[in-house]
Structure formats: structure tokens, C-alpha cells
Amino acid sequence: MARRKTKKSVAKRFKVSANGKILYYGAGRRHLASSKNRKRMRRIGSVRLVDSSDRKKIEESLPFSNR
């Protein structure tokens, strides 16, 4: 059986918390920010939880995470 490897692109985008929740930062904060107000920028950049429908796929890509 082949050795399971971590998908590095997924490992850079997502973090598994101590409670096993998968977290990520919202997209849309890097550039073109002059047209977005401060409230929107705060909301965009906040930490979010991964939806349950996407969770299984991400967990398969991170075989060595502590969940």
C-alpha cells in the first residue's frame, strides 16, 4: 500500500484546531481593497469554519492532522 501524503496546498490554506475543527481565512482581502469599506474588510479577513459538506474532502487531504 502506498504511503499517504499531505496535500501541501490544502495544508497551507486550512488549520485544524485543538478541538478538531477545520479553520480558514476568508478570501478577497489581498488587493482591490479601496472599493471595500472597513467593516467589509474585517468580515472578509476573519477566521471561518469549514462547511460540513467540504470537511470530509479536506480531512482526506490532511492525513496526519490531529482530529
N, C-alpha and C positions, 0 to 999 in steps of 0.2 A: 504494500500500500504506500502511495506517495505521501511525502511529508506535507502537512498543511502549512501554508504560508499566509502571513498577514498581508492584506491588500494595503499598500502604503498610502495610496491616495485616500482611502477611507480612514486610515489611522490619523492622517493629518487633519481631517475635517471633523471628526467626531471624537468625543471623550466619554468614557464610561465612568460614572460617579461611583462613590463608595457603596451606595445603595443599589447599584446595578442599572441606574437609569442612563440612557444614552443622550448626551447633550451636544448641541452645535450652536454656532453663531449665525445670525441671520445674514443674508446676502444683501448687497445693494448699498454698502457703506463706503466702498473704496474710492469711487470717483463720481463726477457729475453731482456733487453734493450741494452746489449753490442753489439749485432749484428746490431743495428739500428743507423744510423747516426743522428747528432743533428737536421738537417733540417727535417728529417722524424719524430723525436720525437716531435718537435714543431708543426708540421702539425697534428700529431695524437692527441695531447692533446688540440687542440683548440676547442672553443665552436662552435657548429654547429646547424643549423636549422633542425627541423624535416620535412621530406618529406610530401607532401600533402596527399599521399596515406595512411600514418600511422597516420596522425593528428586526424582523427575522433575517432579512437580506443583509443588513449591516452586521448583525451578530455572526453570520456565516463568514463575512469578510474579515472579522476580528477574532480568530480562533483562540488567541491567548489572552484576551481581556478577562478581567476578574468580574464575572457577572453571576 
